[in-house]
Amino acid sequence: MYIVVHRCTLGASARRPPRTTGSRLNLGEPLASDLADFCVAHYRASEIEIVRVALRAFIDARLSAEPEMKKRFEEARAYRLGRSDPKVVALHKGK
């Protein structure tokens, strides 16, 4: 499948950097600049779209890799939704 893009469609907007720099996300450098550049490269996707996809992938990967974390995650979700009592125990710093 091919998409026909007329040269006038790309114009200056395809070369112009995005208006935001990720600073509102408090990413710091070089991550904020990497996000801005990736958004441009990824068909001018919005920052929030990229962050949502990345965060979903990260959470799913960590929960798949760590069964104990997945258990704590499910307990925290159940508590947040009012389905159970908290089972998370605070750990005290040892000396």
N, C-alpha and C positions, 0 to 999 in steps of 0.2 A: 504494500500500500504506500502510495506517495502522497505527500501533501504539497500542493503548489503554493509557494509563498512569493509574492511579488516583491521586487526590490523596494518599492516605496513603503511596503508594510513594515519592513524592518527599520529602516531609517535610523535616526539618532536614538530612538528609544531602546533598540537592541544593544547599543553601545553604552548607554547611560547606566551608571551603577544604580542599584536600588535606593529608594529614599531613606530606608532605615538601615541601621548597621548592627542590629542585634543588641544594642546597648540597653534597650528597655528590658531585655531578658537577663541583663547583668552577666553576660557570658565572658567578658574580658577578651583580650587579644591572645592569640591569633584566631580564636574560635569565632568571634563576632564577624571578622572579615571573611573567614572561610564560609560561614553561613551566608553572608551577603553574596559572595562570588558563586556559591553553589546554587542559590536561588536564581541568579541570572542564567547560569548554565542549564538549569533544570526548567527550561521554558518559562522563566520568570515566575516561578512558583512563589507563593507567599511564605514568609518565615514560619508562621504558625503551622502551615501545612507540613513543612519539612520537620519541624519539631515534633508535631503529633505523630507522624509516621515513625520517626527515629525513637521516640519515647516508647511507643507501643512495641516496637521490635526489641528494644532493650529490656523492657519489663518482661515480655514473653520469654526471651532468651534466659534471663536470670532465673525466672521461676521454673523453667524447664530444667535448668542445670542444678538447681539447689532445692531439693524436696522440702527441707526444713524451712527455708525462706517461703516457699509456696504455702506451707501450712500456716506460718505466721501471717502471711498476706491474707489468706482466706479467713483467718480468725479476726484480723483487723477489719476486713470488709464486713464480716457478719456483725461485729460490734457497731461499726459505723451505721449500718443499716438497721440497728436495733434488734438483731436476731439472737444475740447472745451477750453474756457478761464478758468483760475484758479478761483475757488470759495472758496478756503481755505483762511480764514481770520486769520491773526496773532493776538494773544491776548497779551495785555500788562499786565505786572505784576502790581497789585494794591498795594498801600501802606497800 
